[in-house]
Amino acid sequence: MRHTHVATLDLRPSLLLMLLPLLQIAVLPSCADRRYDHHLLGTSLAWNSSYDPRAVIYSRFQVTRTGRVIVVSPRFRPGVPFTLGSFRTAGTTDRSVVEPDVLPLPSAPEAHRIETWTPPAPAPLVNVVDLSIEDISDAVWLLDVGVVDTMTDSPRRIAPAKVVRLEIDEDQDHRGPPKTSYKTFDINIAAAADTTDNCSSETASCLQYILTYRSRTGEHNHYAFVSDAARSTVLVLNTDTGAQWAMDFPQKSTGHEAAARDILFMVLLRTANGQTWLYTTFMSGCKVFAVDLEYIDRCTLDGAQPAIVEAGHKPYRITVLGTDTGSRMYFRRPTENEIWSWDANYGPFHPIGFKLVSKGTDCRAPVHVAPGYGGFVYVLRNNFADYVRNNTGSMGAYSLIQPVVTLSSSCSTLSTSTVPSKADGCACLLTN
């Protein structure tokens, strides 16, 4: 079995992940096999499972306090050996390591093998699509939808959807995978009987993103939020008590602007007054909504819906990329590679508060932004558009993690390139 890599470079003491010109490797036949070779997984009978480099793409990531990068590789197509991996950034003695090996996390093959799994044995990690990391620890929360081959004509449900809490215990050998232990929480609200998860049915669930939050009130105050685009809800799971309920966000676009496969984005933003808000928006929708999480405990006890307020009107469709764990949200337009930001402290979601953060320099589009060590914000870029069209070639998709290099203030004002066209404008915006 062969293995993939993520391009990185460490420039201590700044500990930055930088882009290197490695694309020429793809045109050298003698390097095609070697780039995906791994001396551990390639010769181990324990990992004797199907592997297709064209099926692997990294879509989400988080960085631990010790500098380990956790990456998600969804099982969109057959041939993905493991759906969660990690690697260490290069140290001062490893400056030549620009494509670190991505090792499975957890390291045991049983934690990822789905071909031979049968109940009642503990379910492996079937298809992790998103992750969230706690600020004060290295506990990683995973969203496992339980369905594989979701970009094919025959998706398969292997196990019920679940939330996983993965505890990481970093050992002294930073080159190898860390020790881990995990606990699972089944998602009871999602329909476990459906076998499609194609986001095009009003009755099937389409779980996409996960966030975690610990409130300042109550004894059992840790929550996991899971967005369900098909049901127009955000599932709320109290991980201390196991209680589950849902917040309704019925604000999709309708008519000719409606999308059959919608996306329900959500982020947590902390404003200057100490409040934490959950912001949501549909890709096909025109409005941004927010929920104050200060009294989320009271909603859990009373079974009441929290107050959902309108936080702004989008001038065009956006792809939400992530946050800096503060008040700033990052986003881009679906057809562009530029990274923009909006600060919740400036008031409603409005173009007057948009700032251009980073311009795209190549065909790799930003797909996720997350904070890391050293106070830097990092971005994951890849050629996802080529992956969707199955046009990545024999070497597969190319993923890159690097710091977000912020433009100067003179270059970050609202430009004419952000004026929405009629093609990408929201239907409700055009009619109002």
C-alpha positions as CSV (number, residue, x, y, z in Angstrom):
1,M,0.0,0.0,0.0
2,R,1.2,3.5,-0.8
3,H,0.9,6.7,1.2
4,T,0.4,10.4,0.7
5,H,2.2,13.4,1.9
6,V,1.5,17.1,2.7
7,A,4.0,19.7,1.7
8,T,5.4,21.7,4.6
9,L,8.6,23.4,5.7
10,D,9.7,24.6,9.1
11,L,11.5,27.9,9.4
12,R,12.3,28.1,13.1
13,P,12.0,30.0,15.2
14,S,8.8,31.2,13.5
15,L,7.6,27.6,12.9
16,L,5.8,28.5,9.7
17,L,4.5,26.0,7.1
18,M,5.4,27.3,3.7
19,L,4.8,26.5,0.1
20,L,7.6,24.9,-2.0
21,P,7.6,24.4,-5.8
22,L,7.0,20.7,-5.8
23,L,4.6,20.4,-8.7
24,Q,7.3,19.3,-11.0
25,I,7.5,16.0,-9.2
26,A,4.2,15.0,-10.8
27,V,5.7,15.0,-14.3
28,L,8.6,12.7,-13.5
29,P,7.6,9.1,-14.0
30,S,10.4,7.8,-11.7
31,C,9.1,9.9,-8.8
32,A,5.4,9.1,-9.1
33,D,5.6,5.8,-7.1
34,R,8.3,7.0,-4.7
35,R,6.3,10.1,-3.6
36,Y,3.6,7.9,-2.2
37,D,5.9,5.2,-0.8
38,H,6.1,4.7,3.0
39,H,8.4,2.2,4.6
40,L,5.9,1.4,7.4
41,L,2.6,1.1,5.7
42,G,3.9,-0.1,2.4
43,T,5.4,-3.3,3.8
44,S,3.0,-4.0,6.7
45,L,0.5,-6.8,6.2
46,A,-1.7,-5.2,8.8
47,W,-2.4,-2.4,6.4
48,N,-3.1,-4.7,3.4
49,S,-6.2,-2.8,2.2
50,S,-7.1,-1.0,-1.0
51,Y,-5.4,2.3,-1.7
52,D,-5.8,4.7,-4.5
53,P,-3.9,8.0,-4.3
54,R,-6.4,9.6,-6.6
55,A,-9.1,9.0,-3.9
56,V,-7.3,10.8,-1.1
57,I,-7.7,14.5,-0.4
58,Y,-7.3,16.4,2.8
59,S,-10.2,18.7,3.5
60,R,-9.9,19.8,7.2
61,F,-7.1,20.3,9.7
62,Q,-6.3,21.4,13.3
63,V,-3.0,22.1,15.0
64,T,-2.3,21.0,18.6
65,R,-0.4,22.9,21.2
66,T,2.8,20.9,20.5
67,G,2.7,21.4,16.8
68,R,1.1,18.2,15.6
69,V,-1.2,18.7,12.6
70,I,-4.3,16.6,12.5
71,V,-5.8,16.2,9.0
72,V,-9.1,14.7,7.7
73,S,-9.3,12.6,4.6
74,P,-12.9,11.9,3.9
75,R,-13.8,8.6,2.2
76,F,-15.5,10.2,-0.8
77,R,-14.4,7.4,-3.0
78,P,-13.0,3.8,-2.6
79,G,-9.3,3.6,-1.9
80,V,-8.8,5.8,1.2
81,P,-7.0,3.6,3.7
82,F,-7.6,5.9,6.8
83,T,-9.8,8.9,7.3
84,L,-7.9,10.7,10.0
85,G,-4.1,11.2,10.0
86,S,-1.4,13.4,11.6
87,F,2.1,14.6,11.1
88,R,4.7,16.6,12.9
89,T,6.1,19.8,11.5
90,A,9.8,19.7,10.8
91,G,12.2,20.6,13.6
92,T,15.5,22.3,13.5
93,T,17.2,19.0,12.7
94,D,14.7,18.1,10.0
95,R,14.8,21.1,7.7
96,S,14.9,18.8,4.6
97,V,11.5,17.3,5.4
98,V,9.1,19.2,3.1
99,E,6.6,16.4,2.5
100,P,6.1,14.8,5.9
101,D,4.5,11.4,6.1
102,V,0.9,11.5,7.1
103,L,0.4,8.6,9.6
104,P,-3.0,7.2,10.6
105,L,-4.5,8.4,13.8
106,P,-5.1,6.3,15.8
107,S,-2.2,4.2,14.6
108,A,-4.0,0.8,15.1
109,P,-5.3,-0.6,11.8
110,E,-8.5,-1.7,13.5
111,A,-9.4,1.9,14.2
112,H,-9.8,2.5,10.4
113,R,-10.6,-0.8,8.8
114,I,-14.2,-1.0,7.6
115,E,-14.0,-4.0,5.3
116,T,-13.9,-6.6,8.0
117,W,-15.8,-4.8,10.8
118,T,-19.0,-6.4,12.1
119,P,-21.1,-5.5,15.1
120,P,-21.1,-5.7,18.1
121,A,-17.4,-4.9,17.9
122,P,-16.6,-1.1,18.5
123,A,-17.1,0.7,15.2
124,P,-13.9,2.1,13.6
125,L,-13.5,5.6,12.2
126,V,-15.7,5.2,9.0
127,N,-15.7,8.6,7.4
128,V,-14.6,11.6,9.3
129,V,-15.6,14.8,7.6
130,D,-14.8,17.5,10.1
131,L,-13.0,18.0,13.4
132,S,-12.7,20.6,16.2
133,I,-10.0,20.9,18.9
134,E,-10.4,22.3,22.4
135,D,-8.4,25.4,23.2
136,I,-7.1,24.3,26.6
137,S,-6.3,20.7,25.8
138,D,-5.4,18.5,22.9
139,A,-8.7,16.7,22.8
140,V,-10.0,16.5,19.3
141,W,-13.7,16.2,18.5
142,L,-14.6,14.3,15.3
143,L,-17.7,14.1,13.2
144,D,-18.0,10.6,11.6
145,V,-21.0,10.4,9.2
146,G,-20.7,6.6,9.0
147,V,-21.2,6.6,5.2
148,V,-18.5,6.0,2.6
149,D,-18.1,6.5,-1.2
150,T,-20.4,9.6,-1.0
151,M,-19.0,10.9,-4.3
152,T,-20.0,7.8,-6.2
153,D,-23.2,6.4,-7.5
154,S,-23.3,3.8,-4.7
155,P,-22.7,5.3,-1.3
156,R,-22.7,2.8,1.6
157,R,-23.7,3.2,5.2
158,I,-21.2,1.2,7.3
159,A,-22.2,2.4,10.8
160,P,-24.5,5.0,12.4
161,A,-23.2,8.6,12.5
162,K,-21.3,9.5,15.6
163,V,-19.3,12.1,17.4
164,V,-15.9,11.0,18.6
165,R,-13.7,12.5,21.4
166,L,-10.1,11.7,20.6
167,E,-7.5,12.3,23.4
168,I,-3.9,12.7,22.2
169,D,-1.0,11.9,24.4
170,E,2.1,13.1,22.6
171,D,5.2,10.8,23.3
172,Q,8.8,11.6,22.9
173,D,9.1,10.1,19.4
174,H,7.6,13.0,17.5
175,R,8.1,11.2,14.1
176,G,5.6,8.5,15.0
177,P,1.9,8.8,15.7
178,P,1.0,9.8,19.3
179,K,-0.8,7.6,21.8
180,T,-4.6,8.1,21.6
181,S,-7.8,7.0,23.2
182,Y,-11.3,7.9,22.1
183,K,-14.9,7.8,23.2
184,T,-17.9,7.8,20.9
185,F,-21.3,9.4,21.1
186,D,-24.0,8.1,18.7
187,I,-26.1,10.8,17.0
188,N,-29.6,9.7,17.7
189,I,-31.4,12.5,15.9
190,A,-30.0,11.8,12.5
191,A,-31.8,9.1,10.4
192,A,-29.7,6.0,10.7
193,A,-31.7,4.0,8.2
194,D,-31.0,6.1,5.1
195,T,-28.1,4.9,2.9
196,T,-27.6,8.0,0.7
197,D,-26.5,11.1,2.7
198,N,-26.6,12.9,-0.6
199,C,-27.9,16.2,0.9
200,S,-30.7,16.3,-1.7
201,S,-33.5,14.9,0.4
202,E,-35.5,16.7,3.0
203,T,-35.9,13.4,5.0
204,A,-32.3,12.2,5.0
205,S,-29.6,13.8,7.1
206,C,-26.5,15.5,5.7
207,L,-24.0,16.1,8.5
208,Q,-21.2,18.4,7.6
209,Y,-19.5,20.4,10.4
210,I,-18.8,20.1,14.1
211,L,-18.0,22.7,16.8
212,T,-17.5,22.4,20.5
213,Y,-18.3,24.8,23.3
214,R,-18.1,24.9,27.1
215,S,-20.5,27.3,28.7
216,R,-19.8,29.3,31.8
217,T,-22.9,28.1,33.7
218,G,-24.1,24.7,34.8
219,E,-22.3,21.6,36.0
220,H,-22.7,19.6,32.8
221,N,-21.8,22.4,30.3
222,H,-19.8,20.9,27.4
223,Y,-21.6,20.8,24.0
224,A,-21.0,19.6,20.5
225,F,-22.8,21.3,17.6
226,V,-23.3,19.4,14.3
227,S,-24.7,21.1,11.2
228,D,-27.3,19.1,9.3
229,A,-28.0,20.8,6.0
230,A,-30.7,18.4,4.7
231,R,-32.8,19.0,7.8
232,S,-31.9,22.7,8.2
233,T,-30.9,22.1,11.8
234,V,-27.9,22.3,14.1
235,L,-27.8,19.3,16.4
236,V,-26.9,20.0,20.0
237,L,-25.2,17.2,21.9
238,N,-24.5,17.7,25.6
239,T,-21.4,15.4,25.9
240,D,-21.6,15.4,29.7
241,T,-25.2,14.1,29.9
242,G,-25.8,12.6,26.5
243,A,-28.9,14.8,25.9
244,Q,-29.6,15.7,22.3
245,W,-31.9,18.3,20.6
246,A,-31.9,20.5,17.5
247,M,-32.0,24.1,16.6
248,D,-34.0,24.9,13.4
249,F,-32.6,27.2,10.7
250,P,-35.2,27.0,7.9
251,Q,-33.6,29.7,5.7
252,K,-32.7,28.0,2.5
253,S,-33.1,29.7,-0.9
254,T,-36.1,28.7,-2.9
255,G,-37.0,28.9,-6.6
256,H,-34.3,28.9,-9.3
257,E,-31.6,29.9,-6.8
258,A,-32.2,26.8,-4.6
259,A,-29.4,24.3,-4.4
260,A,-30.1,20.5,-4.3
261,R,-26.9,19.9,-2.4
262,D,-26.7,22.7,0.1
263,I,-24.1,23.5,2.8
264,L,-24.9,24.7,6.3
265,F,-21.8,26.6,7.5
266,M,-21.3,27.4,11.2
267,V,-18.6,29.1,13.2
268,L,-18.1,30.2,16.9
269,L,-17.2,33.9,17.3
270,R,-16.2,35.5,20.6
271,T,-16.9,39.2,20.8
272,A,-15.2,41.9,22.8
273,N,-17.9,41.9,25.5
274,G,-17.1,38.3,26.3
275,Q,-20.1,36.7,24.6
276,T,-19.8,33.6,22.4
277,W,-22.1,33.4,19.3
278,L,-22.9,30.6,17.0
279,Y,-23.1,32.0,13.5
280,T,-24.7,30.0,10.7
281,T,-25.5,30.5,7.0
282,F,-26.6,28.3,4.1
283,M,-24.5,28.5,1.0
284,S,-27.7,29.0,-1.1
285,G,-29.1,31.4,1.5
286,C,-28.9,35.1,1.7
287,K,-28.9,35.7,5.4
288,V,-26.5,35.1,8.3
289,F,-27.9,34.1,11.6
290,A,-26.5,34.0,15.1
291,V,-27.4,32.4,18.4
292,D,-26.1,33.6,21.8
293,L,-24.7,30.6,23.6
294,E,-24.8,32.3,27.0
295,Y,-28.0,30.5,28.0
296,I,-27.6,27.3,26.1
297,D,-27.8,25.4,29.4
298,R,-31.3,26.8,30.0
299,C,-32.5,25.6,26.6
300,T,-31.2,22.1,27.3
301,L,-33.1,21.9,30.6
302,D,-36.3,23.5,29.4
303,G,-36.4,22.0,25.9
304,A,-36.9,25.5,24.5
305,Q,-35.5,26.9,21.3
306,P,-32.8,29.6,21.7
307,A,-33.4,33.0,20.2
308,I,-32.1,33.1,16.7
309,V,-31.3,36.6,15.4
310,E,-30.5,37.9,11.9
311,A,-26.9,39.0,11.8
312,G,-26.7,40.3,8.3
313,H,-27.4,39.9,4.6
314,K,-24.9,38.4,2.3
315,P,-24.2,40.5,-0.9
316,Y,-23.2,37.2,-2.6
317,R,-22.7,33.6,-1.9
318,I,-19.7,32.8,0.3
319,T,-17.8,29.7,1.4
320,V,-17.0,30.0,5.1
321,L,-13.4,28.8,5.8
322,G,-13.1,29.1,9.6
323,T,-12.1,31.5,12.4
324,D,-9.2,32.6,14.5
325,T,-11.0,31.4,17.6
326,G,-11.7,35.1,18.3
327,S,-14.2,37.5,16.7
328,R,-12.9,37.1,13.1
329,M,-14.5,34.9,10.5
330,Y,-12.7,34.0,7.2
331,F,-14.5,33.3,3.9
332,R,-14.1,33.3,0.2
333,R,-16.4,33.5,-2.9
334,P,-16.8,30.0,-4.4
335,T,-15.2,31.0,-7.7
336,E,-12.2,32.8,-6.2
337,N,-9.1,31.9,-4.2
338,E,-8.9,35.1,-2.2
339,I,-9.4,34.9,1.6
340,W,-11.6,37.6,3.2
341,S,-12.4,38.3,6.8
342,W,-15.2,39.8,8.8
343,D,-15.0,40.9,12.5
344,A,-18.1,40.3,14.6
345,N,-17.2,43.3,16.7
346,Y,-17.9,45.7,13.7
347,G,-21.6,45.0,13.8
348,P,-23.8,43.2,11.2
349,F,-22.4,41.1,8.5
350,H,-22.0,43.7,5.8
351,P,-19.4,44.5,3.0
352,I,-18.3,47.6,4.8
353,G,-16.7,45.3,7.4
354,F,-15.0,42.9,4.9
355,K,-11.2,43.0,4.6
356,L,-9.1,41.2,2.0
357,V,-6.6,39.1,3.9
358,S,-4.8,37.0,1.3
359,K,-4.8,36.7,-2.5
360,G,-4.7,33.4,-4.3
361,T,-1.5,32.8,-6.2
362,D,-2.3,29.5,-8.0
363,C,-5.1,27.1,-8.7
364,R,-5.2,25.7,-5.2
365,A,-8.3,27.1,-3.4
366,P,-8.5,27.7,0.3
367,V,-10.8,25.1,2.0
368,H,-10.1,25.6,5.7
369,V,-8.6,28.2,8.0
370,A,-7.7,27.4,11.6
371,P,-5.4,28.9,14.2
372,G,-2.1,27.2,15.2
373,Y,0.9,27.6,17.5
374,G,2.9,30.8,17.6
375,G,-0.2,33.0,17.2
376,F,-0.5,32.3,13.5
377,V,-3.5,31.5,11.5
378,Y,-3.0,28.7,8.9
379,V,-4.9,27.8,5.7
380,L,-5.3,24.4,4.0
381,R,-5.3,24.7,0.2
382,N,-5.9,22.0,-2.4
383,N,-7.2,21.4,-5.9
384,F,-10.6,20.2,-4.8
385,A,-12.2,21.3,-8.1
386,D,-9.9,18.9,-10.0
387,Y,-10.7,16.2,-7.4
388,V,-14.4,16.5,-7.9
389,R,-14.0,16.1,-11.7
390,N,-11.6,13.2,-11.1
391,N,-9.0,15.1,-13.0
392,T,-6.0,15.0,-10.5
393,G,-3.9,12.5,-12.4
394,S,-2.2,9.4,-11.0
395,M,-0.6,11.3,-8.2
396,G,-3.9,12.4,-6.7
397,A,-4.8,15.7,-5.2
398,Y,-2.2,18.2,-3.9
399,S,-2.7,19.6,-0.5
400,L,-0.8,22.4,1.2
401,I,-0.8,23.9,4.7
402,Q,0.7,27.3,5.1
403,P,0.3,30.4,7.3
404,V,-2.1,33.1,6.2
405,V,0.1,35.9,5.0
406,T,-1.9,39.1,5.7
407,L,-1.8,41.9,3.2
408,S,-1.0,45.4,4.2
409,S,-3.9,47.7,5.2
410,S,-3.6,49.6,1.9
411,C,-4.4,46.5,0.0
412,S,-7.1,45.1,2.2
413,T,-10.0,47.5,1.5
414,L,-13.1,46.4,-0.3
415,S,-12.3,46.2,-4.0
416,T,-14.5,46.1,-7.1
417,S,-13.8,42.4,-7.5
418,T,-16.2,41.8,-4.6
419,V,-19.2,43.4,-6.3
420,P,-21.6,40.5,-6.8
421,S,-22.7,39.6,-10.3
422,K,-26.2,38.5,-11.2
423,A,-25.0,34.9,-11.5
424,D,-23.8,34.6,-7.9
425,G,-26.1,37.0,-6.2
426,C,-28.8,35.8,-3.8
427,A,-32.3,35.5,-5.0
428,C,-33.8,37.3,-2.0
429,L,-31.2,40.1,-2.5
430,L,-32.3,40.7,-6.1
431,T,-36.0,40.9,-5.2
432,N,-35.7,43.2,-2.2
